[in-house]
Amino acid sequence: MSTQSITVEGMSCDHCIHAVTEELVKIDGVSNVNVTINSDGPSQVNFDAESEISVADLAAAIDEAGYTLV
């Protein structure tokens, strides 16, 4: 298991955190999602993954939540 990080644009509140977390944990092997909101720009999202998650899968999950993978 490894910790991976992505940057997400458009997040500003607890609802945002919930939406992104909910979509990411739907990806097989993803767990322990931790979001750090940055009100002045893109936010940092860290998560544990059993294997490397493709950028396409991550972008699709973030898009489904209503945000943009940077």
C-alpha positions in Angstrom: 0.0 0.0 0.0 1.2 3.5 -0.8 0.0 7.0 -0.2 -0.7 9.0 -3.3 -1.5 12.7 -3.7 -3.6 14.7 -6.1 -4.6 18.3 -6.5 -8.2 19.2 -6.9 -9.6 22.6 -8.0 -13.0 24.0 -6.9 -13.3 22.6 -3.3 -14.2 25.0 -0.5 -16.2 23.2 2.3 -17.1 20.0 4.1 -19.6 19.1 1.4 -16.7 19.2 -1.1 -14.7 16.9 1.1 -17.5 14.4 1.4 -18.3 14.4 -2.3 -14.6 13.8 -3.4 -14.1 11.2 -0.6 -17.2 9.3 -1.6 -16.2 9.1 -5.3 -12.5 8.2 -4.6 -13.4 5.3 -2.3 -15.5 3.7 -5.1 -12.2 3.0 -6.9 -10.9 -0.5 -6.0 -8.0 -0.3 -3.6 -8.5 3.3 -2.4 -8.9 4.0 1.3 -8.1 6.6 4.0 -8.8 9.7 1.9 -7.6 12.9 3.6 -8.5 16.3 2.1 -6.8 19.6 2.9 -8.9 22.5 1.7 -7.0 25.5 0.4 -9.5 28.4 0.1 -7.0 30.4 -2.0 -6.5 27.8 -4.7 -6.4 24.1 -5.4 -6.8 21.6 -2.5 -4.6 18.7 -1.7 -6.1 15.2 -1.5 -4.0 12.3 -0.1 -5.2 8.7 -0.1 -3.9 5.2 0.4 -4.0 2.8 -2.6 -3.2 -0.9 -2.9 -1.6 -0.1 -6.3 -1.0 2.9 -8.6 -4.3 4.4 -9.6 -4.5 5.7 -13.2 -4.9 9.4 -13.8 -8.0 8.6 -16.0 -9.7 6.8 -13.1 -8.8 9.6 -10.7 -10.0 12.3 -13.1 -13.3 10.5 -13.7 -14.0 10.2 -9.9 -13.1 13.8 -9.3 -15.3 14.9 -12.3 -18.2 12.8 -11.0 -17.9 14.6 -7.6 -18.2 17.9 -9.5 -14.6 19.1 -9.3 -11.4 19.3 -11.5 -8.3 17.3 -11.2 -5.3 19.6 -11.7 
